[in-house]
Amino acid sequence: MQIPETLRYSEEHEWVLVDDGVATIGITDHAQEELGDIVFVELPAIGAELAKAATLGVVESVKAVSDVYAPIGGTVTAVNGALADKPETINEDPYGAGWLVKVAVADPGELDGLMTAAQYRDFLAGGKA
Amino acid sequence: MNDTSAPPAGLARTPLSEQHRALGAKLVEFGGWEMPLSYRGIVDEHRAVRAAAGLFDVSHMGEIELIGPQAAAACQRLTTNDVRRLGNGHVQYTLLCREDGGIVDDVTLYRVDDQRYFFCVNAANIAKGLAWIEEHAGAAAVVDRSAATASLALQGPAAADILARLTSLPLSDLRSFRFARGEVAGMPAFVSRTGYTGEDGFELYVDAARVVDLWGALLGAGAPVGLEPVGLGARDTLRLEAGFPLYGHELDDQTSPLAAGLQRWVRLDGEDFIGRAALRREREQGSPRRLVGLEMRGPGIARRGYRVSFEGAAVGIVTSGTMSPTLGRAVALAYVSAALANPGTMLAVDVRGRSIPAEIVATPFYRRPRPAEPAAPEAQPEGEAAPAPGGGEPRVGAAADAPAAAAGDTAAAPGAPREGES
């Protein structure tokens, strides 16, 4: 189970990397593992305004449909269009080529509400059940 | 994402529960049972069954035996298909219907001999099916063998080669929808050439106390040719590609077999059975809705419960849907207004608020290539092959593979392991 130290994490198993006011968002290794083979991805339009915790998109595995929530609010500046043809990229590289969207962060303070890698590791170890 | 949760406690477990855990299976609740969803991954397991072979624990299915001089008559009264067509060692896909034609369960019926039959019933319907059968069995004795029987499904193009390593039964003589009693891996077994995947394969019924050994022997014998354990996730995608209905999705107490496209297994002009009068009326008046196959023609996957529309008006509902691993396209089964239920008709599925085009297509969505298959000769006329809802051409005869295995088979002959499943 990979949990990169450089990222921040939500309890809904999204990860965030903020660089110069732009947050790149994806789902965690744990999330892709739980979902299994991802076969379809639905992402927002560029320019869409997302509030923190709003539904950002949908990731579908063979078996299930799963909402992805915005771990941080802002304006969508980019979506990973390559996932339309190769949604399995999320399984293969959830923290890299499997990213979902980039968002211009509205309130950098929202980042403080997310977990560090160590906290997320503890969260996975304790809470999921 | 939403957290997937572990199965609740208190579920029934098959004798292979520990094996599933040791293999690292993801476990889920299904019909009151804790079952493996997948081991290595649904898509990989699905492909293994299409390319080589898969081994499924289907011990959750129930086996209910009818015994005695009145057994045949009881089976006929209880089921929609023609029991007279069953010889010893034959299996039939059939339905238990209520008086109003609603489906109590879809099952496979095994004839061991003229005084011994058994049903393989769906896991979630064991109690209901047993009560129904007992109520209508007349003078036949009814014995529930479900707990004492375990069953495995060995499915895929390599299934016969694998099984041949563990049995002296002449498998090349065992045609589709036939079964034989013999030894497999040194234990008594019912070997049935049936399945629920659209591939060639077998369902094996053995003593529940010995199934762990059989599981291990099969995995060992099959590993060199690519056999792997397969969970319910791929079982569902495989059956859906093959166009087989699943009880609780396409079939239920409120659904008639005619609406479900199962008329081939309903003998309205033969012997009487429970529900025949209602189904004859439905035949005359026409079913208001029909089960059809859909292929999505836009981005999106139709899922169970999604609405189907035609020119903006609601005309039906999706009962099962997934991304087909074999075809690479999203496919679904849906009930739609009978007037629209023709291949080629373009409908739309409401996918989370977006209307995505979906075309009615004939089922099965996937048909296995059968190159080197010895033609199964006499196909039973009207075979007992599996249902292909939605106007698919049911395959007949020989190649009739695909038993709609959804229903199980049951079995149990005395003394022999019984089980059936579907």
Boltz contact constraints between the chains, C-beta under 6 A:
constraints:
  - contact:
      token1: [A, 12]
      token2: [B, 1]
      max_distance: 6.0
  - contact:
      token1: [A, 13]
      token2: [B, 1]
      max_distance: 6.0
  - contact:
      token1: [A, 27]
      token2: [B, 1]
      max_distance: 6.0
  - contact:
      token1: [A, 31]
      token2: [B, 1]
      max_distance: 6.0
  - contact:
      token1: [A, 34]
      token2: [B, 4]
      max_distance: 6.0
  - contact:
      token1: [A, 36]
      token2: [B, 41]
      max_distance: 6.0
  - contact:
      token1: [A, 36]
      token2: [B, 42]
      max_distance: 6.0
  - contact:
      token1: [A, 37]
      token2: [B, 41]
      max_distance: 6.0
  - contact:
      token1: [A, 37]
      token2: [B, 42]
      max_distance: 6.0
  - contact:
      token1: [A, 37]
      token2: [B, 43]
      max_distance: 6.0
  - contact:
      token1: [A, 39]
      token2: [B, 323]
      max_distance: 6.0
  - contact:
      token1: [A, 40]
      token2: [B, 301]
      max_distance: 6.0
  - contact:
      token1: [A, 60]
      token2: [B, 301]
      max_distance: 6.0
  - contact:
      token1: [A, 62]
      token2: [B, 42]
      max_distance: 6.0
  - contact:
      token1: [A, 62]
      token2: [B, 322]
      max_distance: 6.0
  - contact:
      token1: [A, 63]
      token2: [B, 233]
      max_distance: 6.0
  - contact:
      token1: [A, 66]
      token2: [B, 1]
      max_distance: 6.0
  - contact:
      token1: [A, 66]
      token2: [B, 2]
      max_distance: 6.0
  - contact:
      token1: [A, 68]
      token2: [B, 1]
      max_distance: 6.0
